[in-house]
Amino acid sequence: MKAAALNEIKKELSLRDIDEVTALCLRLARYKKENKELLSYLLFESQDEAGYITHIKEELDEQFEALPSANVYFVKKGLRRILRLANKQIKYSAMPNTEVEVRVHFCSNIKKRGISLSSSPVLANMYAMQLRKIDAALSKLPDDLQYDYAHDIESLQVK
């Protein structure tokens, strides 16, 4: 089965009545956990973006607390898991300021925990990629917000 284009889906949904659209949304949410999470964000958390960012930061902090520090291999696996969680939450929001704040928080947690980036090229590349993504998201923000984040980002640079 070939999926219809987004524009076609939009037209078709506009022709349906509200009860039918509600039923379609609920059916869609039933099949994938990610769909249900996105729908939950859109319905309950999108109105309070600051609260959503705080919630994400708390989740990331909990994950960093549970991160093993004995073996570089397990640190890499743990950081990838944390990064997957952060990327999913960023994708739900789709707002550049949320992306910048979450990625800055992720990188600052790496610095704060004293994770050695020089011990593994994978860790160094992961960190560098996050800095590039921060810069890309930062360019989408207005100048005054870019200035507000400049100090935080400057402290994250690897020396």
C-alpha positions in Angstrom: 0.0 0.0 0.0 1.3 3.4 -1.0 0.9 6.2 1.5 -0.9 9.3 0.4 0.8 12.7 0.3 0.4 14.9 3.3 -1.6 17.4 1.3 -4.1 14.7 0.3 -4.5 13.6 3.9 -5.1 17.2 5.0 -7.8 17.7 2.3 -9.4 14.4 3.3 -9.4 15.2 7.0 -11.0 18.6 6.3 -13.9 16.8 4.6 -14.6 14.5 7.6 -16.7 15.5 10.6 -15.1 16.1 14.0 -16.2 12.8 15.5 -14.6 10.8 12.7 -11.3 12.7 13.0 -11.3 12.1 16.7 -11.8 8.4 16.1 -9.0 8.4 13.5 -6.6 10.1 15.9 -7.4 7.6 18.7 -6.9 4.7 16.3 -3.5 6.1 15.2 -2.4 6.6 18.8 -3.3 3.0 19.6 -0.7 1.5 17.3 2.6 3.2 18.2 3.9 4.5 21.5 5.6 7.4 19.7 2.2 8.5 18.2 0.7 8.4 21.6 3.5 10.4 23.1 3.3 13.0 20.4 -0.5 13.3 20.8 0.0 13.7 24.6 2.5 16.5 24.0 0.2 18.3 21.6 -2.8 18.0 23.8 -1.4 18.5 27.3 2.1 20.0 27.2 2.4 22.3 24.2 0.7 25.2 25.9 3.3 25.3 28.6 6.6 25.0 26.8 8.7 26.2 29.7 7.2 23.5 31.9 7.8 20.9 29.2 11.5 22.0 29.0 11.8 21.7 32.7 10.3 18.2 32.6 12.7 17.1 29.9 15.7 18.5 31.9 14.6 16.6 35.0 14.3 13.4 32.9 17.7 13.9 31.5 19.2 14.5 35.0 17.7 11.3 36.2 19.2 9.4 33.3 22.6 11.0 33.9 22.4 10.0 37.6 21.9 6.4 36.6 24.8 6.5 34.0 27.6 4.1 34.9 31.0 5.7 35.0 33.3 2.7 35.3 33.6 1.6 31.7 33.8 3.8 28.6 31.7 1.3 26.7 28.8 1.6 29.1 29.1 5.3 29.2 28.8 5.5 25.4 25.7 3.2 25.5 24.1 5.3 28.3 24.8 8.6 26.5 23.3 7.2 23.3 20.2 6.2 25.2 19.9 9.6 26.8 20.5 11.3 23.5 17.7 9.2 21.9 15.3 10.4 24.6 16.4 14.0 24.2 16.1 13.9 20.4 12.6 12.4 20.6 11.4 15.2 23.0 13.0 17.8 20.7 11.2 16.3 17.7 7.8 16.6 19.5 8.3 20.2 20.3 9.8 21.3 17.0 10.8 24.7 18.5 14.3 25.9 18.1 14.6 27.4 21.6 13.5 24.0 23.1 16.2 22.3 21.0 18.9 24.7 22.1 18.0 24.4 25.8 17.8 20.6 25.8 21.0 20.2 23.9 22.9 22.7 26.0 21.6 20.9 29.1 22.8 17.6 27.7 26.3 18.9 26.9 26.5 20.7 30.3 25.6 17.5 32.1 28.5 15.7 30.2 30.9 18.5 31.4 29.5 18.5 34.9 29.8 14.7 35.3 33.4 14.9 34.1 33.0 12.4 31.3 36.3 12.3 29.5 35.8 13.1 25.8 39.4 12.3 25.0 39.1 8.7 26.1 36.9 7.8 23.1 36.6 9.3 19.6 32.9 8.3 19.6 32.2 10.4 22.7 34.2 13.3 21.2 32.3 13.1 18.0 28.9 12.8 19.8 29.7 15.9 21.8 31.0 17.8 18.7 27.8 16.9 16.8 25.7 18.2 19.6 27.6 21.5 19.5 27.0 21.7 15.7 23.3 21.1 16.2 23.1 23.8 18.9 24.7 26.2 16.5 22.2 25.2 13.7 19.2 25.7 16.1 20.7 28.9 17.4 20.8 30.4 14.0 17.0 30.0 13.8 16.4 32.1 16.9 16.1 35.9 17.0 19.3 37.9 17.9 18.3 38.7 21.4 17.8 35.0 22.3 21.1 34.1 20.6 22.9 36.6 22.8 21.2 35.1 25.9 22.5 31.6 25.0 26.0 32.8 24.0 27.5 32.5 27.5 26.1 29.0 28.0 27.4 27.8 24.7 30.8 29.4 25.2 31.3 27.4 28.4 30.6 24.2 26.5 33.4 24.6 24.0 36.1 22.0 24.2 39.5 23.5 25.0 
